[in-house]
């Protein structure tokens, strides 16, 4: 579950020291910032840290450019859902299309505008948190359904006292077992057979 007190962590991948420092200064008050000077360093960081919430990724870099780094991030199941914002001086439509085809979430053209940068980061992080919450809820639902499926399987039940044995070997009455494994609530009544047996004068 997401910790509301934890600052979101942003990985800045930028080979130009001045731009890298500028981005850090803009974001460090609101976010935890991690810096990488190239794509290889960024991928190394991502293999050792699982707390990266968003990546600011420069396109034009030596050795591995932003497109290549993005492709590797999206190919890894551990990192494939991290939002990526491209930083670029490229303003060509084909460059933008190539990025979106690789799975980039957003573009920011250099020189960086402080307000535009913070707004787009905020929007992408809000979307990520909503997606994470939905994934968590789906996981909880799957677990609940798995519990319900267990109730449709074979339950060990005592032939004398009718208690049910759970997976950990604990014995409990049927009412206690059902309450523990489902959200069902009990109301009490008397069936027709028991009514005739115990209250013949009424039936």
KAFEN-V382511 format. One record per pair of residues at least 12 apart in sequence whose C-alpha atoms are under 7 Angstrom apart, sorted by the first residue. I is the first residue (numbers start at 0). J is the second residue. If there is no record, write none. Layout:
BEGIN
i=I j=J
i=I j=J
END
This chain:
BEGIN
i=6 j=30
i=6 j=31
i=7 j=30
i=7 j=31
i=7 j=52
i=8 j=30
i=8 j=31
i=8 j=32
i=8 j=50
i=8 j=51
i=8 j=52
i=8 j=53
i=9 j=30
i=9 j=31
i=9 j=32
i=9 j=33
i=9 j=51
i=9 j=52
i=9 j=53
i=9 j=54
i=10 j=32
i=10 j=33
i=10 j=34
i=10 j=51
i=10 j=53
i=10 j=54
i=10 j=55
i=11 j=33
i=11 j=34
i=11 j=35
i=11 j=54
i=11 j=55
i=11 j=56
i=12 j=34
i=12 j=35
i=12 j=36
i=12 j=37
i=12 j=38
i=12 j=41
i=12 j=55
i=12 j=56
i=12 j=57
i=13 j=35
i=13 j=36
i=13 j=37
i=13 j=56
i=13 j=57
i=14 j=36
i=14 j=37
i=14 j=60
i=25 j=113
i=37 j=60
i=38 j=63
i=38 j=64
i=38 j=68
i=39 j=63
i=52 j=81
i=53 j=81
i=53 j=82
i=53 j=83
i=54 j=82
i=54 j=83
i=54 j=84
i=55 j=83
i=55 j=84
i=55 j=85
i=55 j=86
i=56 j=83
i=56 j=84
i=56 j=85
i=56 j=86
i=57 j=85
i=57 j=86
i=57 j=87
i=58 j=85
i=58 j=86
i=58 j=87
i=66 j=98
i=69 j=101
i=70 j=101
i=82 j=104
i=82 j=123
i=83 j=103
i=83 j=104
i=83 j=105
i=84 j=103
i=84 j=104
i=84 j=105
i=84 j=106
i=85 j=103
i=85 j=105
i=85 j=106
i=85 j=107
i=86 j=106
i=86 j=107
i=86 j=108
i=86 j=109
i=87 j=107
i=87 j=108
i=87 j=109
i=88 j=108
i=88 j=109
i=146 j=180
i=147 j=181
END
